[in-house]
Amino acid sequence: MSIIETKTEVRPKPGRAVPVAKAVGRFLVAAVTTYLGLLAVTFFIGRVVPIDPVLAILGDRAPTHVVERVRHELGFDLPLYQQFYIYLKSILSGDFGTSVLTTNPVMVDIRRVFPATIELATLGTIIGSAIGVPLGVLAAVRRGSTADQVVRVIGLIGYSVPIFWLALISLVIFYAQLRWVAFPGRIDIVFEYSFTPVTGFYLLDSAMQGQWDVFYDVFRHIILPASLLGYFSLAYISRMTRSFMLNELSQEYVVAARAKGLTETRVIWGHALRNAAVPLVTVIALSYAGLLEGSVLTETVFSWPGIGLYITNSLQNADMNAVLGGTIIIGTVFIGINLLSDLLYRTLDPRTRSR
């Protein structure tokens, strides 16, 4: 058998349509299944909590016949499976009901408050990634040194200290004592009625409109809560970066690169970190999703008008439509980011495409 014939036999089969189609199919099945599970969990939580949605609407002193009539109109007297079917149709059509607290459709309220949470979580993720990745690289390169121990202690504190306690302490220090940041909230009352946001992202809108005084004021409001979220994101990202880098630095290609005479900077940042960046993308994406869903306490302490504070106020006022609607939106975003990070991982790492 000739060399040409041998090459022809071992040549890989053209096309990757089948593996890609299978991967996309698995993603869609996973997304639909997870989303239906999310809807089911939120529905049954809304039914088992000791809060009567009818009494939350009418009040405790409403006549019995009025309560029964409203209960019938809302379908709460139907069997549970029929209620879930009606609930499922409403959610899939974008109808989350009406908020008892604001009397607005829940989706209208969510469109108003969710950009504030996205802006806060995005800035927190940027801070966490910009500091966490270099710290993780430093800890891996100097494994066992004082720098490594310091980075690990920073991460341990980030995991251990309750965020609401750290938020209160930071307010006492940076607002009450040093006056470096603005009062809790999103914007000063001086600019609240003179500034007209377009996208809902105040930093972006004020910069696009050239209102730099508003931009500075918004920045002074957001920098402290974003830094706290960034610190907790940093704790996770630095730890995972250290782990990924330790794995890459032990590979044979690193030894070969050093043997070729490449500088240590190029070996670490140009080769090891480049390969570690593939799983690191997933880590940063999941950290971002975690900040979107886990900023409730931060928003409450800093009076940040995001979806976390919206859900908290709604829960305190027995506004279950708003609570469940906000929970579903956050869960949907988390599922989407999770699946997107998985797709990015498969795109960036060719070894996973055939799985």
Protein Blocks (a to p, Z undefined) as FASTA:
>chain_A
ZZklmmmmmpccehjklmmmmmmmmmmmmmmmmmmmmmmmmmmmmmmpccdfklmmnopk
bcfklmmmmmmmnopmpcfklmmmmmmmmmmnopgbjafklopafklmmmmmmmmmmmmm
mmmmmmmmmmmmmmmmmmmmmgoiaklmmmmmmmmmmmmmcfklmmmmmmmmmmmmnoma
ccedjbdfklmmmpccfkopaklmmmmnopaklmmmmmmmmmmmmmmmmmmmmmmmmmmm
mmmmmmmmmpmklmmmmmnopafklmmmmmmmmmmmmmmmmmmmmmmmmmmmmmmmmmmm
nopacfklmmmmmmmnopaklmmmmmmmmmmmmmmmmmmmmmmmmmmmmklmmZZ
